[in-house]
Amino acid sequence: MSIAKLTTGRGMTRQAVTKHLRALEDVRLVRSTHQGRESVWEVERARLAETRRHLEAISNQWDDALARLKSFVER
C-alpha cells in the first residue's frame, strides 16, 4: 500500500507512518518500491513468519520460567 492509503482515516500523519515503516524496513519486515512518485510498501511474509516463530519461542521460555517460579514460591 502507499503511504496515502495507509494513513487515510487512521488519525496518524504520513510522517509518523513513514517513520514506523522505515524501522520495520530496517529489520526487513517490510520493503518499499517506487511507483511513480509514491513509495509502495509490502509486508515480507516469510520474514514476518520467522519473527513470529522466534517470538513464540521466547514467549514459551517465559511461560516455563514463570511456571517454575510459581511452583517454587508455592512450595
N, C-alpha and C positions, 0 to 999 in steps of 0.2 A: 504494500500500500504506500501511497505517497504521504508525506507529512500533512498535507491538507486534509486528506481523508482520515488520517489517524487522529487529528485534532478536532474535527468537526463534531460539535455537540458534547465535548468531553470536559470543558472547563479548564483545559491546560493550554498554555501557549505553545506555539510551534517551537520556540527556543527550548522550552522545558522538555518537550518530547524528543527533540533532536539531541539534547544532552544525554538523555536516558538511552536513546538508540546508539549513540556513539560509545557509551560504556558497554552496552551489550555487544556491539561490534568488536570492541577491544578483546572480548573473551570469546569471540566467534560464535555467538548465539544468533546473531542476525547478520545480514550483509546488505549492502546497498548497491544499486546500479543506477545509472543515469538514463533517463528517457527524456530527451529534450532538455528543458531547464530544471526538471524535477528529479529528485532522488526517490527511487522506489525501494522500499525495504521489504525484506523477506526473511522469515524465520529459517534458520538452519536446523531442520528437523532431526537429523542424525546427531548433531552436537547437543541439541536440547534433550534428546532421549538419553544420551550418555551422561549429561549433567544430572538428569532426574535419577538415574541409577546410582550415581555417586551420592546424591543427597539422601536417597532411601537407605543406602548402606550406613551413612553417618547417623541417620535417624534411628536405625536398628541398634547401632552401637550405644547410642544414648539411652534407648529403651532398656537394653540389657544392663547398662551401668546403673540406671535408676532402680531397676528391679532388684539388683544386688544390694544397693544401698538401703532400700526399703526393708529387704529381708534382714540385713544386719541390724538396722535400727529397731525393728520389731522383736528381735530376739531378746 
